[in-house]
Amino acid sequence: MSTTHLTGMPEETAPDPLALLEADTTLAAAEPILALVAQYFADTRAGDGPVSTWHSAEVIADRLVEPLPRRSRPLADVARRLSSQLLQDVNRLAHPMYIGHQVSAPLPAAVWTDALISALNQSQAVREMSPSFTPLEHQVIEWMTDLVGWDDRAGGTMTSGGTEATLTALLAARSRAIPDVWTNGVGASPPVLLCGEHAHYAVSRAAGEMGLGLSRVLAIPSDGFRMSVPALREQLQSLRERGISVMAVVATAGCTATGAFDDLNAVADLCDEFADERGPLWLHVDAAHGGGALLSPTHRHRLDGLARAQSLAWDPHKTLLLPLAAGMLLVKDERVLETAFAQQAPYLFTPTGDARGWDMGPRSFQCSRRSDVLKLWVVFQRYGANALGALYDRLCRMARALYDQLDGHPSFRALHEPESNILCFAWYPDGVADADRDDLTNRLRERYNRSGRGWITATTLNGRRVLRITVMNARTDVMHIEALVRGLEAEAQQVLKHPA
């Protein structure tokens, strides 16, 4: 049986889409896809095979060229195509030699939970659209605010990550500084934001998105990659003398480049000292990376003073090893989030006069939002806070192991003592001028990553290109750190033998 298009070309009758849907609902139907996940875990467990791909984007793109599929095919065939065309060239984050970006090798219990979240497809914005998981989000947020040390006035919301969390926090700070901002905008002379020079770009991005402008973001110089407290005091004093209002001070707990933690108590002291008519200056802490230290008896002290902040960003999809996306914003007083988004939507949000508003939408940038809180709840239930804290400690120990490995090394030198699971180090090849080291460093990193031996990142510190690791895989051990050094040594020799 066939039909004919207006073009005159025959086409086979389409299969019944409901029959296809029903055929895919069983565990047996899911097995080809689930088997790919299980095989991936098995293949990476021993650290065999390449960590990433040496193929260029053009090679992979050429492989994928085909017309839009018009006809259905068995899910097993789709799984085979996934395996042969795409999975061979992914970054294998579960491989213990992947020591690259701040994206985790996620905990298996959370991986399997992702499928359940997608199947149920609850929308977290409105309690009636997510009857179970909206109260669950409130409960999990309460666990996290208790860890910070706040009382029962605290609250928050899950987010897509630290960038959204920081934007939302600063929107609340903006409403505090400019009460009529939602109606009349920021005006000709908006307040300023202060942050360390190594702060995440989320701060400057938020300033642009909010209409403040990048010129209203004042970067405070660093002292040992932490925001300099004397420099912050000097800037605040200058702003006060010039009559310039401060919207917020943003401190960092686990900065992206080096993993350093700002002195939160010292920064909070200055926010108190330079209070304005609204009270102490708004202190927001970007703990997207370092928030996991709250679970660690060994590293918890790095967050001393966190309870004095008004808001903080925390990404469990980083050092709590959850799959993307699982970020959160926590605030000392949950009522401030209602000022961040001063909108009404009676077709969604229904004020009930209850003591507590359950809907998450009025306090969140997103409307349609997955129930990612379920991943976090399952991980706490499966592993417990103590084991998660131990995993955080393990990640940090591996960064320390590299620091110790490089002590006295003839050509690689650690650039700071690690405070978390991040370490930056530089390559100093003999007989190479400083002006040429940046290019050689980039080439070394590219060559090492393309070799399949492992995968690391790079950054710029004090104007120079340097190498950088972030340990985000619980499988990474000292033997893998030793293999990293050996691999870099071998590839460095090749870079020097074959100059560009």
C-alpha positions in Angstrom: 0.0 0.0 0.0 1.4 3.4 -0.9 0.4 7.0 -1.2 1.5 9.6 -3.7 2.8 13.1 -2.9 2.0 16.1 -4.9 5.4 15.5 -6.5 4.1 12.2 -7.9 6.7 10.2 -5.9 5.3 7.2 -4.1 5.8 6.8 -0.4 5.1 3.8 1.9 2.3 4.1 4.3 3.6 5.3 7.7 3.3 2.8 10.5 0.9 3.4 13.4 2.8 5.9 15.7 0.8 4.6 18.7 2.0 1.1 18.0 5.6 2.3 17.9 5.1 4.1 21.2 3.6 1.1 23.0 6.3 -1.1 21.6 8.9 1.0 23.4 7.4 0.9 26.9 8.9 -2.3 28.2 12.2 -3.0 29.9 13.0 -5.3 27.0 12.5 -2.5 24.6 14.8 -0.2 26.6 17.5 -2.8 26.9 19.5 -1.8 23.8 19.9 1.8 25.2 20.4 0.8 28.8 23.0 -1.7 27.7 25.0 1.1 26.1 25.1 2.8 29.5 26.1 -0.4 31.3 28.7 -1.1 28.7 30.1 2.4 29.0 30.5 1.9 32.8 32.2 -1.5 32.2 34.5 -0.2 29.5 35.8 2.7 31.5 36.1 0.9 34.9 39.6 -0.4 34.2 40.8 2.7 32.5 41.3 1.0 29.2 41.1 2.6 25.8 41.3 6.3 24.8 39.9 9.0 27.0 38.7 11.1 24.1 38.8 11.3 20.3 41.5 12.5 17.9 38.9 13.1 15.2 38.2 16.7 14.2 34.7 18.1 14.3 34.6 18.1 10.5 35.3 14.3 10.4 32.5 13.6 12.8 30.1 16.0 11.1 30.8 14.4 7.7 30.0 11.0 9.2 26.6 12.3 10.3 25.4 13.8 7.1 22.1 12.2 6.0 18.6 13.4 5.1 16.0 13.8 7.9 14.8 10.2 8.7 11.3 9.7 7.5 10.8 6.0 8.3 10.9 4.3 11.6 13.5 1.7 12.5 13.9 -0.7 15.5 15.3 0.8 18.6 18.0 -1.8 18.5 19.1 -0.4 15.2 19.1 3.1 16.6 21.3 1.9 19.5 23.8 0.3 17.1 24.0 3.5 15.2 24.6 5.4 18.4 27.4 3.1 19.3 29.1 3.1 15.9 28.6 6.8 14.9 28.7 8.8 18.1 29.8 7.0 21.3 33.3 6.2 20.0 34.1 9.9 19.9 32.7 11.2 23.2 34.7 12.5 26.1 34.7 9.4 28.4 34.4 11.3 31.7 34.1 7.9 33.6 37.6 7.0 32.4 39.9 7.6 35.4 42.4 9.5 33.1 39.8 12.2 32.3 41.0 14.9 34.6 39.6 17.9 32.7 36.7 20.3 33.0 34.4 20.7 36.0 31.9 18.1 34.7 31.6 15.0 36.7 31.7 11.3 36.0 28.2 11.0 37.5 27.2 8.5 40.2 25.4 5.5 38.7 22.4 5.7 40.9 21.7 9.2 39.7 22.3 8.1 36.1 19.5 5.5 36.3 17.3 8.0 38.0 17.5 10.3 35.1 15.4 7.9 33.0 12.7 7.9 35.7 12.7 11.7 35.8 12.1 11.8 32.0 9.4 9.2 32.1 7.4 11.0 34.8 8.1 14.4 33.2 6.7 16.5 36.1 7.1 20.2 35.8 8.6 21.7 39.0 7.2 25.3 38.4 3.8 24.5 39.7 2.9 22.2 42.6 -0.3 20.9 40.9 1.9 19.8 37.9 4.4 18.0 40.3 2.4 16.9 43.3 5.2 14.8 44.9 8.4 16.4 43.7 7.6 20.0 44.5 7.4 19.3 48.2 10.4 17.1 47.8 12.4 20.0 46.4 11.4 22.1 49.4 12.6 19.3 51.7 16.0 18.9 49.9 16.5 22.6 49.9 15.9 22.6 53.6 18.6 19.9 54.0 21.0 22.1 52.2 20.2 25.4 54.0 20.6 23.5 57.3 24.1 22.5 56.1 24.9 26.2 55.5 23.7 27.0 59.1 20.6 29.1 58.3 17.3 29.0 60.2 13.8 28.1 58.9 13.4 31.4 57.1 15.9 30.1 54.5 14.9 28.6 51.2 15.9 28.3 47.5 15.3 26.6 44.2 17.0 24.1 41.9 18.5 25.7 38.9 20.3 24.7 35.7 23.6 25.6 37.3 25.6 28.3 38.9 25.2 30.8 36.2 21.4 30.8 36.6 21.7 30.7 40.4 24.0 33.8 40.4 21.7 35.7 38.0 18.7 35.0 40.2 20.5 36.0 43.4 21.6 39.2 41.8 18.1 39.9 40.5 17.0 39.8 44.1 19.9 42.0 45.2 18.9 44.4 42.4 15.3 44.6 43.6 16.6 45.4 47.1 18.9 48.2 45.8 16.3 49.5 43.3 12.8 48.7 44.6 11.0 49.9 41.5 13.4 48.3 39.0 10.9 45.8 37.6 8.7 48.7 36.5 11.2 51.5 35.7 14.5 49.8 35.0 17.9 50.5 36.5 18.1 54.2 35.7 21.0 56.2 34.5 23.4 55.5 37.4 22.8 52.0 38.6 24.6 50.5 41.6 27.8 48.5 41.2 28.8 44.9 41.7 32.1 43.9 43.3 33.8 40.6 42.7 37.3 39.1 42.6 39.3 39.2 39.4 39.0 35.4 39.2 35.3 35.3 39.6 33.2 33.2 37.2 31.9 35.0 34.1 28.4 34.5 35.5 28.8 37.7 37.5 29.6 39.9 34.5 27.1 38.1 32.4 24.4 38.8 35.0 25.4 42.5 35.0 24.9 42.6 31.2 21.6 40.7 31.3 20.2 43.0 34.1 21.1 46.2 32.2 23.7 47.3 34.7 26.5 47.2 32.1 29.9 45.7 32.4 31.3 49.0 33.5 29.4 48.6 36.8 31.3 45.4 37.6 34.4 46.2 39.6 37.0 43.5 39.8 39.0 43.3 43.0 42.7 42.2 42.6 43.8 38.9 44.0 46.1 37.8 46.7 47.1 34.2 46.2 44.2 33.8 43.7 41.8 34.9 46.5 40.0 38.2 46.5 42.3 40.7 48.3 40.5 41.9 51.5 42.6 45.1 51.8 41.8 45.9 48.1 38.1 45.3 48.7 38.2 47.6 51.7 39.9 50.3 49.6 37.3 50.0 46.8 34.4 50.1 49.2 35.8 53.2 50.9 36.3 54.9 47.6 32.7 54.1 46.5 31.3 55.5 49.8 33.3 58.7 49.4 32.0 59.1 45.9 28.4 58.3 46.9 28.2 55.3 44.6 25.7 52.6 45.8 26.8 48.9 46.0 24.3 46.4 44.9 26.2 43.3 46.0 29.6 41.8 46.8 30.3 38.4 45.2 32.8 36.1 46.9 33.9 32.8 45.4 34.2 29.5 47.2 36.1 27.3 44.8 37.0 29.5 41.9 37.0 28.0 38.4 40.6 28.6 37.6 42.4 27.4 40.7 39.8 26.2 43.2 40.7 28.9 45.7 38.3 30.0 48.5 37.8 33.6 49.4 38.0 34.5 53.1 34.2 34.6 53.6 34.3 35.9 57.2 36.6 38.8 56.2 34.4 39.7 53.2 31.3 39.5 55.4 33.0 41.8 58.0 33.4 44.4 55.3 29.8 44.0 54.1 28.8 44.8 57.7 31.2 47.7 58.1 30.1 49.4 54.9 26.4 48.8 55.5 24.0 51.4 53.9 20.5 52.4 54.8 19.2 49.0 53.8 21.6 47.2 56.2 24.7 45.2 55.5 25.8 44.9 51.9 24.3 41.9 50.0 26.9 39.2 50.0 26.5 36.5 47.4 28.8 33.5 47.4 29.5 31.6 44.3 30.0 28.1 45.8 29.0 26.3 42.6 32.2 24.3 42.7 33.2 24.4 46.4 29.8 23.9 48.0 30.6 20.2 48.4 33.0 21.1 51.1 30.0 21.5 53.4 29.8 17.7 53.6 33.5 17.3 54.4 34.8 17.4 57.9 38.3 17.9 56.4 37.4 20.9 54.1 34.3 22.4 55.8 36.4 25.1 57.4 37.1 26.7 54.0 33.4 27.8 54.0 33.6 29.4 57.4 31.4 32.6 57.3 29.1 31.2 54.6 26.1 31.5 56.9 26.6 35.3 56.9 25.8 35.5 53.2 22.4 36.4 51.8 22.6 34.0 48.9 24.8 31.3 47.4 25.1 29.3 44.3 25.9 25.5 44.6 26.1 22.9 41.8 25.6 19.4 43.0 26.4 18.3 39.4 30.0 19.3 40.2 31.6 17.9 43.3 28.6 15.9 44.4 29.0 14.1 41.1 25.4 14.3 39.8 24.6 14.2 36.1 23.9 17.5 34.4 21.9 19.5 35.2 21.5 19.9 39.0 22.3 23.3 40.3 20.7 25.3 43.1 20.3 28.7 44.6 20.0 29.0 48.4 19.0 32.2 50.2 19.0 33.2 53.8 15.4 34.5 53.6 13.3 32.8 50.9 11.0 35.8 50.7 13.7 37.7 48.7 13.2 35.4 45.7 9.6 36.7 45.3 11.2 40.1 44.6 13.5 38.8 42.0 10.6 38.0 39.6 7.8 40.5 40.2 5.3 38.9 37.9 1.8 37.4 38.1 0.6 34.4 36.1 -2.8 33.3 37.4 -3.1 30.7 34.7 -0.2 28.9 36.5 0.4 30.2 40.0 -2.6 30.1 42.3 -2.1 32.0 45.6 -3.9 30.1 48.3 -3.3 32.2 51.4 -1.4 29.3 53.0 1.5 30.0 55.3 3.8 28.6 52.6 3.7 28.9 48.9 4.6 25.6 47.3 4.9 26.7 43.7 8.5 27.1 42.6 7.9 29.1 39.5 7.5 32.5 41.1 11.0 32.2 42.5 12.8 30.7 39.5 14.0 31.9 36.2 12.7 28.8 34.5 9.1 27.7 34.0 9.3 24.3 32.3 11.8 22.6 34.6 12.7 18.9 35.1 12.4 17.4 38.5 16.2 17.2 38.8 15.9 17.3 42.6 15.0 13.6 42.4 18.5 12.8 41.4 19.9 14.6 44.4 17.4 12.9 46.8 18.2 9.5 45.4 22.0 10.1 45.8 21.5 11.2 49.4 19.3 8.2 50.1 21.7 5.7 48.3 25.1 7.0 49.4 24.4 9.2 52.4 26.0 12.6 53.2 29.0 10.9 54.9 30.0 8.9 51.8 29.5 12.0 49.6 31.8 14.0 51.9 34.3 11.2 51.7 34.1 11.3 47.9 34.7 15.0 48.0 37.8 14.4 50.1 39.1 11.8 47.7 38.8 14.2 44.7 40.8 16.8 46.7 43.4 14.3 47.7 44.1 13.5 44.0 44.8 17.2 43.3 47.2 17.1 46.3 48.8 14.0 44.9 49.7 15.8 41.7 51.0 18.8 43.7 53.3 16.4 45.6 54.3 14.6 42.4 55.5 17.9 40.9 57.5 19.0 43.9 61.1 19.2 42.6 60.1 18.1 39.1 62.7 19.4 36.5 60.2 20.9 34.0 56.7 21.0 35.6 55.9 23.3 38.5 52.7 23.6 40.6 51.5 27.2 40.7 49.6 27.1 44.0 48.8 24.7 46.8 45.4 23.0 46.0 42.5 24.0 48.2 40.1 21.7 46.4 40.2 19.2 43.5 41.8 21.8 41.1 45.5 22.4 40.4 47.2 24.6 37.9 50.8 23.9 36.9 53.2 25.3 34.3 55.7 23.7 31.9 59.2 25.2 31.9 61.2 23.4 29.2 64.9 23.9 29.2 66.3 26.4 26.7 62.9 27.9 25.8 62.2 31.6 26.0 59.3 32.8 28.1 57.7 34.3 25.0 57.5 30.9 23.4 56.1 29.0 26.3 52.4 29.8 25.8 52.4 28.3 22.3 54.3 25.2 23.5 52.0 24.8 26.4 48.9 24.9 24.1 50.6 22.4 21.8 51.5 20.1 24.6 48.0 20.0 26.0 46.5 19.4 22.5 49.0 16.6 21.8 48.4 14.9 25.1 44.6 15.0 24.8 44.7 13.7 21.2 47.0 10.9 22.2 44.2 9.2 24.1 46.5 8.9 27.2 44.3 11.3 29.2 42.5 14.6 29.1 43.3 17.9 30.9 42.5 21.6 30.5 44.4 24.8 30.3 43.8 28.4 31.5 45.6 31.7 31.7 47.1 32.9 35.0 49.0 36.1 35.4 49.0 36.5 31.6 50.6 33.1 30.9 49.0 29.8 29.5 49.2 27.1 32.1 48.0 23.5 32.4 45.1 22.6 34.7 43.5 19.5 36.2 40.1 19.1 37.8 39.5 15.7 39.4 35.8 14.9 38.9 36.0 11.1 38.8 35.9 9.0 41.9 37.8 6.3 40.1 40.9 8.5 39.6 43.6 7.3 41.9 47.3 8.1 42.6 48.4 5.6 39.9 46.5 7.7 37.4 48.1 10.9 38.6 51.5 9.2 38.1 50.4 8.2 34.6 49.4 11.7 33.8 52.9 13.0 34.7 54.6 10.3 32.6 52.3 11.0 29.7 53.0 14.7 29.8 56.7 14.0 30.0 56.6 11.8 26.9 54.5 14.2 24.9 56.6 17.1 25.9 59.6 15.5 24.4 57.8 15.1 21.1 56.7 18.7 21.1 60.3 19.8 21.5 61.5 17.5 18.8 59.0 18.7 16.3 58.7 22.5 16.7 56.0 24.1 14.5 
